[in-house]
Amino acid sequence: GVNPVWGAWRGQILKPRSLYGVRVYGEDAVLATHVDRLPLVTSAIIQVDQNATDPWPVEVIGHDGNAYEVHLEPGEMALYESHTVLHGR
């Protein structure tokens, strides 16, 4: 599982709270920029597959106030502080 990766990143053992499972987004889909509600503090996005002609990055606003695009390939994972970092697609 990803628990050892999360624990190493956060410096502590984390207790799983929820799992949303695989999501499928269709053409022209938008995931509005948001922060997650408590108790969701740390989250991961695992890119399972992508069949698109244009990239569809995760957009985050870092603690420094700058916007970043995170491009993931199938099999890659992004960890982020979902309660404090604005994120969307």
C-alpha positions, 0 to 999 in steps of 0.5 A: 500500500501507500502507507509507508510512502505517506508516512515517510512524506509526512514524518508520521504514521497516518490513519486512513480515513476514506477512499473514493476509488477510481473516478472517470472524467469525460471530455471537457470535464472540470474539477473545480478548485477546492480544498478538502474538508476535515478529516481529509488532510493528506491525499493522493492522486494515482493516475491509473490511465489517461486516454486524452489528446491534451494533457489534463494536469492537476492544478494546485496553489502551493503554500507560497501562493504560486500556481503549479501544474502537476502532470501525471503519467499512468502509474504515477502518484501525487501526494498533497495536503488536500485540506490546505492546498487549493487543487482542481483540474 
